[in-house]
């Protein structure tokens, strides 16, 4: 094939592909000439809150933002206080009293903007009574089947200890809280007593004052597996032609299903495709030869990752 003809065919294929799909999915747009517009804190801002909320305008086609904070300034930095990648265009962080500068750069997989011109701000020293702790982990609304989990929060300038409360009734009666202890550290290892929705919050303290309560985060503990899956077709021991539609009944708490297919001995996995995760209650099996005996079974997996017990294993013979 002549070079120019081959090039034309490639170009035609790309044009056709762009007609039926987004060209952005093929060629990622460059953002190198775009700029990030900082919103808050404004230049020379003086904060009486140790929690500083950073905010900037979104940049089209950006996938993340690189946020940096130094003290006292980028020209002569004494310390890199914060250097993080952020998916959204906002970020909150607790700082100690002092003078700071901040800047942001937008990025995607193939390009980036320049950093913004830095802005100055100051955090003033005040009583911890007006301050609050930032919660770190577990993430808010986490659903987990892990019994043991680490609760973690950020430090607060001026605090010497932290009160952690964990409850199942939104702290309506603190005397009945699942956990209510004051500790000097910023994390504890906690074991959930049973499946339930839990709320947790932290308050910083020192010898003379108490801070405000943090935001309330929730975590759901669920280690109960779904019910076993009941297979519906093909019937056990039946002889069926390819392709074979494997079907099973839905399970109420299932988020997905795991399909196991075995060779004729009933214990050797058919091939590396199995076990296979599926979001449906059926699968079209197209492998094998006439006379082959195939075994199969299905388990259910819920949103927390709990897998049901294996149901009854069935077999069929390829016609």
KAVENZI-V583498 format. One record per residue. N is the residue number from 1. RES is the residue in one small letter. SS is DSSP state (H for helix, E for strand, L for the rest). PSI is psi in whole degrees, -180 to 180 (* if undefined). OMEGA is omega in radians with two decimals (NA if undefined). Layout:
n=<N N>
res=<RES RES>
ss=<SS SS>
psi=<PSI PSI>
omega=<OMEGA OMEGA>
//
This chain:
n=<1 2 3 4 5 6 7 8 9 10 11 12 13 14 15 16 17 18 19 20 21 22 23 24 25 26 27 28 29 30 31 32 33 34 35 36 37 38 39 40 41 42 43 44 45 46 47 48 49 50 51 52 53 54 55 56 57 58 59 60 61 62 63 64 65 66 67 68 69 70 71 72 73 74 75 76 77 78 79 80 81 82 83 84 85 86 87 88 89 90 91 92 93 94 95 96 97 98 99 100 101 102 103 104 105 106 107 108 109 110 111 112 113 114 115 116 117 118 119 120 121 122 123 124 125 126 127 128 129 130 131 132 133 134 135 136 137 138 139 140 141 142 143 144 145 146 147 148 149 150 151 152 153 154 155 156 157 158 159 160 161 162 163 164 165 166 167 168 169 170 171 172 173 174 175 176 177 178 179 180 181 182 183 184 185 186 187 188 189 190 191 192 193 194 195 196 197 198 199 200 201 202 203 204 205 206 207 208 209 210 211 212 213 214 215 216 217 218 219 220 221 222 223 224 225 226 227 228 229 230 231 232 233 234 235 236 237 238 239 240 241 242 243 244 245 246 247 248 249 250 251 252 253 254 255 256 257 258 259 260 261 262 263 264 265 266 267 268 269 270 271 272 273 274 275 276 277 278 279 280 281 282 283 284 285 286 287 288 289 290 291 292 293 294 295 296 297 298 299 300 301 302 303 304 305 306 307 308 309 310 311 312 313 314 315 316 317 318 319>
res=<x x x x x x x x x x x x x x x x x x x x x x x x x x x x x x x x x x x x x x x x x x x x x x x x x x x x x x x x x x x x x x x x x x x x x x x x x x x x x x x x x x x x x x x x x x x x x x x x x x x x x x x x x x x x x x x x x x x x x x x x x x x x x x x x x x x x x x x x x x x x x x x x x x x x x x x x x x x x x x x x x x x x x x x x x x x x x x x x x x x x x x x x x x x x x x x x x x x x x x x x x x x x x x x x x x x x x x x x x x x x x x x x x x x x x x x x x x x x x x x x x x x x x x x x x x x x x x x x x x x x x x x x x x x x x x x x x x x x x x x x x x x x x x x x x x x x x x x x x x x x x x x x x x x x x x x x x x x x x x x>
ss=<L L H H H H H H H H H H H H H H H H H H L L H H H L L L L L L L L L L L L E E E L L L L E E E L L L E E E E E E L L L L L L L E E E E E E E E L L L L L L L E E E E E E E E L L L E E E E E L L L E E E E E E E E E E L L L L E L L L L L L E E E E E L L L L H H H L E L L E E E L L L L E E E L L L E E E E E E L L L L L L L E E E E E E E L L L L L L H H H L L E E E E E L L L E E E E E L L L L E E E E E E E E E E L L L L E E E E L L L E E E E E L L L L L L L L L E E E L L L L L E E L L L E E E E E L L L L L L L E E E E E E E L L L L L L E L L L L L L E E E L L L E E E E L L L L L L L E E E E E E E E E L L L L L E L L L L L L E E E E E L>
psi=<136 146 -43 -33 -41 -42 -39 -39 -40 -45 -42 -41 -40 -41 -44 -40 -40 -26 -30 -2 172 126 -20 -27 -19 -49 113 127 142 140 13 -25 1 166 150 134 114 142 -56 145 148 166 135 18 140 118 133 -3 135 -19 114 128 110 140 135 163 146 150 128 136 6 142 -23 171 137 110 129 140 131 165 136 -26 167 -25 -37 69 132 -28 138 105 -38 132 95 154 132 134 -35 -178 24 154 137 142 140 130 157 160 139 -176 138 162 149 156 162 145 136 148 153 -165 -18 -5 172 157 173 160 146 161 135 150 147 144 160 138 119 146 128 176 148 -7 -30 5 169 156 149 130 140 -53 146 157 148 138 21 137 122 153 10 121 -37 128 152 123 129 144 165 162 159 127 129 -9 146 -12 168 135 121 129 133 129 169 5 35 34 31 -32 100 -25 -17 11 148 -37 134 93 152 128 155 -19 178 20 155 158 121 140 125 132 -30 169 124 167 127 146 148 151 162 144 129 151 159 -168 -17 -12 160 139 180 155 147 177 157 121 156 152 136 124 123 109 17 119 158 169 159 150 137 123 146 -43 153 163 150 130 4 159 124 151 159 148 150 123 110 125 149 161 144 151 131 -46 7 137 -26 174 153 117 123 128 132 158 -176 -20 -8 3 -20 121 136 -51 -177 -8 -18 152 150 132 133 149 -1 175 29 160 137 110 125 14 169 177 164 134 -13 140 127 134 149 156 167 140 158 144 128 180 -24 -8 6 133 137 165 155 134 -165 132 135 162 157 163 133 130 *>
omega=<-3.13 -3.09 -3.09 3.12 3.12 3.13 3.14 3.13 3.11 3.14 3.13 3.14 3.13 3.12 3.12 -3.13 3.13 3.13 -3.05 3.11 -3.14 3.10 3.09 3.13 -3.13 -3.13 -3.11 -3.13 3.09 3.09 -3.02 -3.12 3.12 -3.14 3.06 3.11 3.13 -3.14 -3.08 0.04 3.12 -3.12 -3.14 3.14 3.09 -3.06 3.02 3.08 3.10 3.07 -3.13 -3.13 3.14 -3.06 3.11 3.14 3.08 3.09 3.14 3.12 3.04 3.12 -3.14 -3.13 -3.14 -3.10 3.08 3.05 3.11 2.99 -0.09 -3.13 -3.10 3.12 3.13 -3.05 3.04 -3.12 2.99 -3.01 -3.08 3.12 -2.96 3.04 -3.05 3.12 -3.12 3.14 3.05 3.09 3.13 -3.09 3.09 -3.13 3.03 3.11 -3.14 3.14 -3.04 2.91 3.10 3.11 -3.07 3.04 3.10 -3.11 2.83 -3.02 -3.04 -3.10 3.13 3.04 2.97 3.04 3.04 2.96 -3.07 3.05 3.14 2.96 -3.10 3.03 -3.08 3.10 3.10 3.07 3.13 -3.13 -3.12 -3.04 3.07 -3.11 3.02 3.10 -3.08 -3.07 0.04 3.13 -3.13 -3.13 3.10 3.00 -3.04 3.00 3.13 -3.08 -3.08 -3.07 3.14 2.99 -3.04 3.14 -3.11 3.10 3.08 -3.13 3.13 -3.14 3.09 3.13 -3.07 3.08 3.13 3.06 3.04 -3.02 3.07 -3.10 3.08 3.04 3.10 3.11 -3.03 3.14 3.14 -3.14 3.11 3.12 3.12 -3.08 3.03 -3.07 3.14 -3.07 -3.13 3.04 3.01 3.03 -3.01 3.08 3.14 -3.14 -3.14 3.09 -3.13 2.98 -3.11 3.00 3.10 -3.13 -3.09 3.06 3.11 -3.14 2.86 -3.05 -3.05 -3.04 3.04 3.09 3.04 3.01 3.05 2.95 3.09 3.06 3.14 3.04 -3.13 3.09 -3.11 3.10 3.12 -3.11 3.07 3.06 3.12 -3.12 3.06 3.14 -3.11 3.13 0.06 3.14 -3.13 3.08 -3.09 3.08 -3.00 3.12 3.01 -0.15 -3.12 3.09 3.10 -3.08 3.10 -3.11 3.13 3.06 -2.99 -3.03 -3.09 3.01 3.10 -3.09 3.09 -3.11 3.08 3.07 -3.06 3.05 -3.01 3.12 3.10 -3.11 3.13 3.12 -3.01 3.02 -3.04 3.09 -3.06 -0.03 -3.04 3.09 -3.09 3.06 -3.10 3.11 3.07 3.12 3.12 -3.11 -3.01 -3.05 3.03 -3.10 -3.12 3.14 3.12 3.04 -3.06 3.04 3.12 3.03 -3.08 2.98 3.11 3.11 -3.13 -3.06 3.13 3.13 3.10 -3.14 -3.13 3.01 3.12 3.07 3.13 3.09 3.14 3.05 3.00 -3.13 -3.14 -3.12 NA>
//
